[in-house]
């Protein structure tokens, strides 16, 4: 009888935990550091006590979200390495990691806003770097990537496209795909000038809006 009655409780507790994490991710993306645990409880439609039992303070909740994203990124890198086509694996990793960044704007801001957060990001980079390096080496050996491309170039490419993603998300959320495609052409040993870019270029008014967003972000 005891074993039978415990199973639903465990499922219910896990369901509440999932709702709390999903609600926190949404609110952090919208409001950043101003979000409280009470706000998260209301958004998740669970009792405040339930949130505090699971996550006594906001830092623990941020840590839990961060660990989930780390596992997603590691899984993405490992799956990309297993891809039979090394170039396609490289494209899938860059595209997938930027999609995660687009989804987790709030978490990124929270992490990079503290020294502890920056240290965590650095630790993740150390775990992922060997996998991505192996993916790049394989693509070079297959003649799919320029021979002079180094792992650090991939990190720089992500930073550049990530900056475009952050500045243009309110004007053109998918604009980053255009510039990822441009960078991939530069990385590829087989690129042709006839490949169509996946997203249209910015118009003059859109460009002004994006530049204004960038200036505000730097303040």
Phi, psi and omega in degrees: 000318181295317181296319181296320184284339183283327186301312178298325179297317179296318179296319181295319179296319179293322178296318178296319178300318180296319179295322179295314181295318179296318180295318180297317180299318180294315183289322177298322179295325183277319192239345180071220189293344184290345184292137176251166176296328176295319177301317182294319178300316180296316182293326180278349182061045174230165179291149179300322179299326178297318179294315183291329176292321180283317185223091183301336173216166188294328180299322179294324178292317177298318178300318181295318177297317182297316180297323177298316182292326177299313180297322178297318181291319177296317177299318179299315180297317181292320177295322179295323179293330181279350181298134182297324178267109186298320179296316179297322177298319179295316178298315181296323179293311181298315181294314182295320181292325177288327175296321175297319179296320179297324182285331189246046179304313183296317181295321178300314180297320179296317183291315183284353180274357180226151177301323179296320179296317179298322178295321178296316179298320178297322178295322177295319180302321179295328181283326185271330186306314180298324180292314181293324177298318179296322178297317180293317179301317180296318179294325177292316181297330178277000179075020182266340181237147177309143185292338184264007178280132181245161179305323178298332177295325179293319178297317179297321179299318179294321178298314183296311181291326177297324177294318177298319179302313183294318185283331188255003188298329181277338182264311181213090187302332184262007184301327182303332181296325178300312185281335170296319180297319177300314180294322178297324175300320180291330180281328188288142175275354186236011186296147174239154182286354183269354179294127180286143175283141190285341183226145180291155178290162178288143170278170183304315181292321177297319180298318177299318181296318180294317179297322178295320177298321179295320179295320178294322182294331182279346182287000000 
